[in-house]
Amino acid sequence: MILADEPTGNLDSRSGTEVMQIFQSLNRDKGITIVFVTHDSWIARHTQRVVILRDGKVIADRHVPQPLVAGADERPSEEDEMEAVLRDVYYGGRKDEYN
């Protein structure tokens, strides 16, 4: 298991993509679990599962049906990205989740 705190946070786009490619390869090819913290919703969409915390409590725990492949998809504008995340977190999910 790899634990990573903001592994792409201070990297340029190219280096961040390379890190995500390595993580995805380790998970896919070697079965290594990778747990990382990110505030970047675009990076989170490259995973198979997203857990969202607010004030120390889990408010959402979601399977990502079609994770993005690092380097294969173009990043959307920040406005479009934030709108999609907010729509999902606040208006989607299960009834037992706080939305």
C-alpha positions in Angstrom: 0.0 0.0 0.0 1.2 3.5 -0.8 0.0 6.5 1.2 0.5 9.8 -0.5 -0.5 13.3 0.7 -1.1 15.7 -2.2 1.4 13.9 -4.5 0.7 16.2 -7.4 0.0 19.4 -5.5 3.2 21.2 -6.2 4.0 19.8 -9.7 3.6 21.2 -13.1 0.9 19.5 -15.3 3.4 17.2 -17.1 5.0 15.9 -13.9 1.6 15.5 -12.3 0.5 13.4 -15.2 3.6 11.2 -14.9 2.9 10.6 -11.2 -0.7 9.6 -11.9 0.5 7.3 -14.7 2.9 5.6 -12.3 0.1 5.2 -9.7 -2.3 3.8 -12.2 0.3 1.4 -13.5 1.2 0.2 -10.0 -2.4 -0.4 -9.2 -3.4 -2.0 -12.5 -0.3 -4.1 -13.1 0.9 -5.0 -9.6 -2.3 -4.7 -7.6 -0.9 -2.1 -5.3 -3.4 -0.1 -3.4 -2.8 3.6 -3.5 -4.5 6.0 -1.0 -3.9 9.6 -1.5 -5.2 12.9 -0.4 -6.0 15.6 -2.9 -8.0 18.8 -3.2 -7.9 18.5 -7.0 -11.2 17.0 -8.3 -9.6 16.3 -11.7 -6.9 14.1 -10.0 -9.6 12.4 -7.9 -11.4 11.4 -11.1 -8.4 9.2 -12.1 -9.2 6.8 -9.2 -11.6 3.9 -8.7 -13.1 5.3 -5.5 -13.5 8.8 -4.0 -14.2 9.4 -0.3 -15.0 13.0 0.5 -14.5 14.3 4.1 -16.0 17.5 5.6 -15.1 18.5 9.2 -13.6 15.1 9.8 -16.7 13.2 8.7 -17.3 11.1 5.6 -20.0 12.8 3.6 -19.6 10.8 0.4 -18.0 7.4 -0.6 -18.4 6.8 -4.3 -17.2 4.3 -6.8 -15.9 6.0 -10.0 -17.5 4.1 -12.8 -15.1 5.2 -15.5 -11.8 6.5 -14.0 -9.9 8.8 -16.3 -6.6 7.5 -17.7 -3.6 9.7 -16.9 -2.4 11.5 -20.0 -5.3 10.4 -22.2 -7.9 13.1 -21.3 -7.7 16.8 -21.5 -8.3 18.7 -18.3 -11.6 20.8 -18.5 -11.7 24.5 -17.4 -11.7 25.0 -13.7 -15.2 26.4 -13.8 -16.6 23.3 -15.7 -14.8 21.0 -13.4 -16.0 22.7 -10.2 -19.6 22.7 -11.4 -19.5 19.0 -12.1 -18.0 18.2 -8.7 -20.5 20.4 -6.8 -23.4 18.9 -8.7 -22.4 15.4 -7.9 -21.5 16.0 -4.2 -24.4 18.2 -3.3 -27.2 16.8 -5.5 -26.2 13.2 -6.2 -25.4 10.2 -4.1 -27.3 7.9 -1.8 -30.1 9.2 0.5 -28.0 8.2 3.6 -25.2 10.5 2.5 -25.2 14.1 3.7 -25.7 16.2 0.5 
